[in-house]
Amino acid sequence: MRSALSRLIRSTTSLSPSPHRSCGLTFGKAFSSDATPRESSGRVDEPFKVEEAEPVKVPPPSPDKLLVLGGSGFVGSHVCKEALDKGFLVSSLNRSGKPSISESWADRVTWNQGNLLEPASLKDAMDGVSAVVSCVGGFGSNSAMYKINGTANINAIRAAAEKGIKRFVYVSAADFGLVNYLLQGYYEGKRAAEAELLSKFTYGGVILRPGFIYGTRQVGRVKIPLGLVGSPMQMVLQNAKPLTRLPLVGPMLTPPVSVTSVAKVAVRAATDPVFPPSIVDVYGIMRYSDQKCRT
C-alpha cells in the first residue's frame, strides 16, 4: 500500500511543470545569446575611410609699413635703411617729395609730398601705415624751433591717432642742463610733442631721448665723420652715469650714442609688439641696441 502510494506521487510530480523551470525557460528565451538583435542604423561594419584634404594656400602676412617723418635727414635716413634691411615697407614725407639722394636705399622708399605744418596733407601719407617714426627736428629762432620740434610733431601725432595707427616712435632729445635755456624753443617744442604723444598713444608711444648723435653725416656732397669724436666720448662717458647728477654741468656729461643705435631701437620700438611704451634715455638706447629683437 505504501509503495503504491509513493509511485502515484512520483508520477504526478513528473507530469506537473516546475514553476522554476518554466521561469528559467522564459528568461532564457528573452536573454539567450542566440537571439539576433535589431541592427542599428548607425552601426559601422568597416573603419572610416578618411580622405586627405587639399592643402589651403594661405598667403604670408604682409610686412609692416613704416612711415618715417624726416626720412631724408641724418637720423631719418638711417631709420629708413634699418627698416628696409629688416624687411619692412618704408614710406616718408617731404615737402618736395623724393629728395635728391643718390644712394640705392632711397629708391626703395615711397616718398610722399606734404607739410607737417599743414595737417590735411598728412592723411594720405598715413594710409595703410602700421607705425610712425618721427625724426623731425631743427634749429633757428625760438619760435621757429617750437614750430619744427613741437607743432609739426604734434600735428603728426594727432593725424596718426585719427587714422588708428597703433604705434608712434618719437626721436626727442636728452636734457642738457644749461643748454636747455640757450635753446629754449627747441626743448619746449620737444617736450610739448612728448606730452601729446603720451596723451594720444598711451599703449603704443615710445620716446627716445638720445644726447649727441654721432655717425657719418652727409652735408651736400661732403661726408662728415662725426664718429671720430663721438665714439671715443661714448666710451669714456658711458660708465660715468653718476656724474650726470651733478648740478648744472651734470647733464652735459651724457654720453653720445651712434646713429645706428638710435635707428635700430627706433625701428624695433615701432615693430616689436613686446617693446614697452616708455621714455628711453641714452643708456636705454645703448642697452636695447645690443639686444636681439623678438618677433
C-alpha positions as CSV (number, residue, x, y, z in Angstrom):
1,M,0.0,0.0,0.0
2,R,2.8,2.4,0.9
3,S,4.8,1.5,-2.1
4,A,1.8,2.1,-4.4
5,L,1.2,5.5,-2.9
6,S,4.8,6.5,-3.4
7,R,4.7,5.5,-7.1
8,L,1.5,7.6,-7.5
9,I,3.1,10.8,-6.0
10,R,6.2,10.4,-8.2
11,S,4.1,10.0,-11.3
12,T,2.0,13.1,-10.5
13,T,5.1,15.3,-9.9
14,S,6.7,14.4,-13.1
15,L,3.7,15.5,-15.1
16,S,3.4,18.9,-13.5
17,P,5.6,21.7,-14.9
18,S,8.1,23.2,-12.5
19,P,7.5,26.9,-11.9
20,H,11.2,27.5,-11.6
21,R,11.9,25.6,-14.7
22,S,9.2,27.5,-16.6
23,C,10.6,30.8,-15.4
24,G,14.0,29.8,-16.4
25,L,12.9,28.9,-19.9
26,T,11.0,32.2,-20.2
27,F,14.1,34.3,-19.2
28,G,16.3,32.1,-21.3
29,K,14.3,33.0,-24.4
30,A,14.4,36.6,-23.6
31,F,18.1,36.9,-23.0
32,S,19.5,34.0,-25.0
33,S,22.8,34.7,-26.8
34,D,21.3,33.1,-29.8
35,A,18.8,35.9,-30.2
36,T,19.5,38.2,-33.1
37,P,19.2,41.9,-32.1
38,R,18.0,44.5,-34.4
39,E,20.8,46.2,-36.2
40,S,21.2,50.0,-35.5
41,S,21.2,52.3,-38.4
42,G,24.4,53.8,-37.1
43,R,26.3,50.5,-36.9
44,V,29.7,50.6,-38.7
45,D,31.0,47.3,-40.1
46,E,34.2,48.9,-41.5
47,P,36.6,51.5,-40.3
48,F,36.1,55.1,-41.5
49,K,37.9,56.0,-44.7
50,V,39.4,59.4,-44.3
51,E,40.3,61.3,-47.4
52,E,43.2,63.8,-47.3
53,A,42.1,67.4,-47.6
54,E,43.5,69.6,-50.2
55,P,46.2,72.0,-48.7
56,V,44.9,75.5,-48.3
57,K,47.3,78.1,-49.6
58,V,47.4,80.9,-47.1
59,P,49.3,84.0,-48.3
60,P,52.2,85.1,-46.0
61,P,51.4,88.1,-43.8
62,S,52.3,91.4,-45.5
63,P,55.2,93.2,-43.9
64,D,54.6,96.2,-41.7
65,K,54.7,99.5,-43.4
66,L,56.6,102.3,-41.6
67,L,56.1,106.0,-42.2
68,V,59.4,107.8,-41.4
69,L,59.0,111.5,-40.9
70,G,62.2,113.3,-41.7
71,G,63.4,110.4,-43.7
72,S,65.9,112.3,-45.7
73,G,67.7,113.7,-42.6
74,F,70.7,112.4,-40.7
75,V,68.8,110.2,-38.2
76,G,65.8,109.6,-40.5
77,S,67.9,108.2,-43.4
78,H,69.4,105.6,-41.0
79,V,66.0,104.7,-39.7
80,C,64.8,104.1,-43.3
81,K,67.8,101.9,-44.1
82,E,67.4,99.9,-40.9
83,A,63.7,99.3,-41.6
84,L,64.4,98.3,-45.2
85,D,67.2,95.9,-44.0
86,K,64.7,94.3,-41.6
87,G,62.3,93.7,-44.5
88,F,59.7,96.3,-43.8
89,L,58.0,98.6,-46.3
90,V,59.0,102.2,-45.8
91,S,57.5,105.5,-46.8
92,S,58.4,109.0,-45.9
93,L,57.1,112.5,-46.2
94,N,58.9,115.6,-47.6
95,R,57.8,119.0,-48.7
96,S,59.2,118.3,-52.2
97,G,58.6,114.6,-52.4
98,K,61.5,112.4,-53.3
99,P,64.8,114.1,-52.2
100,S,68.0,114.2,-54.3
101,I,69.7,111.2,-52.6
102,S,71.8,109.1,-54.9
103,E,72.1,106.1,-52.6
104,S,70.3,102.9,-53.6
105,W,68.1,102.6,-50.5
106,A,66.3,105.9,-51.4
107,D,64.8,104.2,-54.5
108,R,63.1,101.6,-52.2
109,V,61.3,104.2,-50.2
110,T,57.9,105.6,-51.2
111,W,58.3,109.3,-50.9
112,N,55.2,111.4,-50.3
113,Q,54.8,115.2,-50.7
114,G,53.4,117.0,-47.7
115,N,54.0,119.6,-45.0
116,L,53.7,118.7,-41.3
117,L,52.5,122.2,-40.6
118,E,49.5,121.5,-42.8
119,P,47.7,118.6,-41.2
120,A,45.4,117.9,-44.2
121,S,48.5,116.9,-46.2
122,L,49.3,114.1,-43.8
123,K,46.3,111.9,-44.0
124,D,47.0,110.3,-47.4
125,A,50.6,109.5,-46.4
126,M,49.3,107.6,-43.4
127,D,47.1,105.2,-45.3
128,G,48.0,101.6,-44.7
129,V,50.7,102.5,-42.2
130,S,51.2,100.3,-39.1
131,A,53.7,102.6,-37.3
132,V,55.2,106.1,-37.5
133,V,58.7,107.1,-36.6
134,S,59.3,110.9,-36.4
135,C,62.8,112.2,-36.6
136,V,61.7,115.7,-37.3
137,G,63.6,118.5,-35.6
138,G,65.6,121.6,-36.3
139,F,67.2,124.8,-35.0
140,G,66.6,128.5,-35.6
141,S,64.8,131.2,-33.7
142,N,62.8,130.2,-30.6
143,S,59.5,130.5,-32.4
144,A,60.8,128.5,-35.4
145,M,62.3,125.8,-33.2
146,Y,59.0,125.4,-31.4
147,K,57.1,125.0,-34.7
148,I,59.6,122.5,-36.1
149,N,60.1,120.4,-32.9
150,G,56.7,120.9,-31.3
151,T,53.8,121.9,-33.6
152,A,54.9,119.8,-36.6
153,N,55.2,116.7,-34.5
154,I,52.0,117.4,-32.6
155,N,50.2,117.5,-35.9
156,A,51.7,114.2,-37.0
157,I,50.8,112.6,-33.7
158,R,47.2,113.7,-33.9
159,A,46.8,112.6,-37.6
160,A,48.3,109.2,-36.7
161,A,45.8,108.8,-33.8
162,E,42.9,109.7,-36.0
163,K,44.0,107.1,-38.6
164,G,44.0,104.4,-35.9
165,I,47.7,103.7,-36.1
166,K,48.8,101.7,-33.1
167,R,52.5,102.7,-32.6
168,F,54.3,106.0,-32.8
169,V,58.0,106.5,-32.0
170,Y,59.4,110.0,-31.5
171,V,63.1,110.8,-31.5
172,S,63.3,113.6,-29.0
173,A,66.4,114.8,-27.1
174,A,68.1,114.4,-23.7
175,D,68.2,117.3,-21.3
176,F,71.5,119.2,-21.3
177,G,71.0,121.4,-18.3
178,L,72.2,124.9,-19.1
179,V,71.9,124.2,-22.9
180,N,68.1,123.9,-22.4
181,Y,67.9,127.7,-21.6
182,L,70.1,128.6,-24.6
183,L,67.8,126.6,-26.9
184,Q,64.5,127.3,-25.2
185,G,62.2,127.0,-28.2
186,Y,63.9,123.7,-29.2
187,Y,63.3,122.0,-25.8
188,E,59.9,123.5,-25.2
189,G,58.8,122.2,-28.6
190,K,60.3,118.7,-27.9
191,R,58.5,118.4,-24.5
192,A,55.2,119.6,-25.9
193,A,55.4,116.9,-28.6
194,E,56.3,114.3,-25.9
195,A,53.2,115.3,-23.8
196,E,51.0,115.0,-26.9
197,L,52.4,111.5,-27.7
198,L,51.9,110.3,-24.1
199,S,48.3,111.5,-24.3
200,K,47.3,110.1,-27.7
201,F,49.4,106.9,-27.6
202,T,49.2,105.6,-24.1
203,Y,49.8,102.0,-25.1
204,G,51.9,102.4,-28.2
205,G,54.0,105.5,-27.8
206,V,57.8,105.4,-27.4
207,I,60.0,108.5,-26.8
208,L,63.8,108.2,-27.4
209,R,66.0,110.7,-25.7
210,P,69.5,110.5,-27.1
211,G,72.1,113.1,-26.4
212,F,74.7,113.9,-29.0
213,I,74.2,111.5,-32.0
214,Y,77.3,110.7,-34.0
215,G,77.9,108.9,-37.3
216,T,78.8,109.8,-40.8
217,R,76.7,112.7,-41.8
218,Q,76.1,113.8,-45.4
219,V,76.1,117.6,-45.9
220,G,75.7,118.2,-49.6
221,R,78.4,116.2,-51.3
222,V,80.6,116.2,-48.2
223,K,80.5,113.4,-45.6
224,I,81.4,114.5,-42.1
225,P,82.7,111.6,-39.9
226,L,81.2,112.6,-36.5
227,G,82.2,109.2,-35.2
228,L,85.8,110.3,-34.9
229,V,84.7,112.4,-31.9
230,G,81.6,110.8,-30.7
231,S,82.8,107.2,-30.4
232,P,85.7,107.9,-28.0
233,M,83.4,110.2,-26.0
234,Q,80.9,107.4,-25.6
235,M,83.5,105.0,-24.4
236,V,84.7,107.5,-21.8
237,L,81.3,108.8,-20.6
238,Q,79.1,105.7,-20.7
239,N,80.4,104.5,-17.4
240,A,80.2,107.9,-15.8
241,K,76.5,108.0,-15.2
242,P,76.8,109.2,-11.5
243,L,78.4,112.4,-12.8
244,T,75.3,113.3,-14.8
245,R,73.6,114.0,-11.4
246,L,75.9,116.9,-10.7
247,P,74.1,120.3,-10.6
248,L,74.2,122.4,-13.8
249,V,77.0,120.7,-15.6
250,G,76.0,117.1,-14.9
251,P,73.6,116.7,-17.9
252,M,76.3,117.9,-20.2
253,L,78.2,114.7,-19.4
254,T,75.5,112.5,-21.0
255,P,77.4,110.1,-23.3
256,P,77.0,110.3,-27.1
257,V,75.3,107.5,-29.0
258,S,75.7,106.3,-32.5
259,V,73.1,107.0,-35.1
260,T,72.9,103.3,-36.0
261,S,72.0,102.5,-32.4
262,V,69.2,105.1,-32.4
263,A,67.9,103.8,-35.8
264,K,68.0,100.2,-34.6
265,V,66.0,101.0,-31.4
266,A,63.5,103.2,-33.3
267,V,62.7,100.5,-35.7
268,R,62.4,97.9,-33.0
269,A,60.2,100.1,-30.9
270,A,57.9,100.6,-33.9
271,T,57.7,97.0,-35.0
272,D,58.3,94.8,-31.9
273,P,54.9,94.1,-30.2
274,V,56.5,93.4,-26.8
275,F,58.5,96.7,-26.8
276,P,57.0,98.6,-23.9
277,P,55.6,102.1,-24.2
278,S,58.1,104.3,-22.4
279,I,60.7,107.1,-22.4
280,V,64.1,105.6,-23.3
281,D,67.2,107.6,-22.3
282,V,70.6,107.2,-23.8
283,Y,71.5,104.3,-21.6
284,G,68.4,102.5,-22.6
285,I,69.1,103.1,-26.2
286,M,72.6,101.6,-25.8
287,R,71.1,98.6,-23.9
288,Y,68.3,97.9,-26.4
289,S,70.5,98.3,-29.4
290,D,72.6,95.4,-28.1
291,Q,69.6,93.1,-27.7
292,K,68.0,90.9,-30.3
293,C,64.5,91.8,-31.4
294,R,61.8,89.3,-30.5
295,T,59.2,88.7,-33.3
